[in-house]
């Protein structure tokens, strides 16, 4: 009976160990994010459930900096969706979202949604 109980416990622990080993999303990351479309120089801090991101937007007629503050939901093993607002240096605030793909705890792909009015 004791041997059987140990096997059940061991088998129960294996999926948790596999999940931890394959989860690519960090609990905290601070640094550069991949450039995306019209956005470049992305730098920020991800805390597992929030993201602050500073970046430059280059449009045909203007270039400006923006800062985004987002709440995030992770979809293991490697994706994060963040929704919130972004504010330009000129003070214009809009609704925005960011999708991030992670590998080894670092962002390998990011997409910033087109902002919409609040």
MOPE-V701285 format. One record per backbone hydrogen bond with DSSP energy under -0.5 kcal/mol. CO is the residue of the C=O (numbers start at 1). NH is the residue of the N-H. E is the energy in kcal/mol with one decimal. If there is no record, write none. Layout:
co: <CO CO>
nh: <NH NH>
e: <E E>
This chain:
co: <1 2 3 4 5 6 7 8 9 10 11 12 13 14 15 16 17 18 19 22 24 29 31 36 38 39 40 42 43 44 45 46 49 50 51 52 53 54 55 56 57 57 62 64 65 66 67 68 69 70 71 73 75 75 77 77 78 79 80 81 82 83 84 85 86 87 88 91 92 94 95 96 97 98 99 100 101 101 103 106 109 111 111 116>
nh: <5 6 7 8 9 10 11 12 13 14 15 16 17 18 19 20 21 22 23 24 105 46 44 39 58 36 56 33 54 31 52 29 72 47 70 45 68 43 66 40 59 64 59 57 89 55 87 53 85 51 83 81 78 79 24 25 102 75 100 73 98 71 96 69 94 67 91 93 88 86 116 84 113 82 111 80 108 109 106 103 101 99 113 95>
e: <-2.0 -2.1 -1.8 -2.1 -2.3 -2.6 -2.7 -2.0 -1.4 -1.2 -0.8 -0.6 -1.9 -2.5 -2.6 -2.2 -1.9 -1.6 -1.2 -0.6 -1.4 -3.4 -2.5 -3.3 -2.8 -2.1 -2.8 -2.1 -3.3 -2.6 -2.2 -2.7 -2.3 -2.6 -2.8 -2.1 -3.4 -2.4 -2.7 -2.6 -0.6 -2.3 -3.3 -3.6 -1.9 -2.5 -2.8 -2.3 -1.9 -2.1 -2.6 -2.7 -0.8 -1.9 -3.4 -0.8 -2.7 -3.6 -2.6 -2.8 -2.8 -2.8 -2.6 -2.7 -2.1 -2.5 -2.1 -0.5 -2.3 -2.4 -2.1 -2.6 -3.1 -3.0 -2.3 -2.3 -2.9 -1.4 -1.4 -2.5 -2.7 -2.5 -0.6 -3.0>
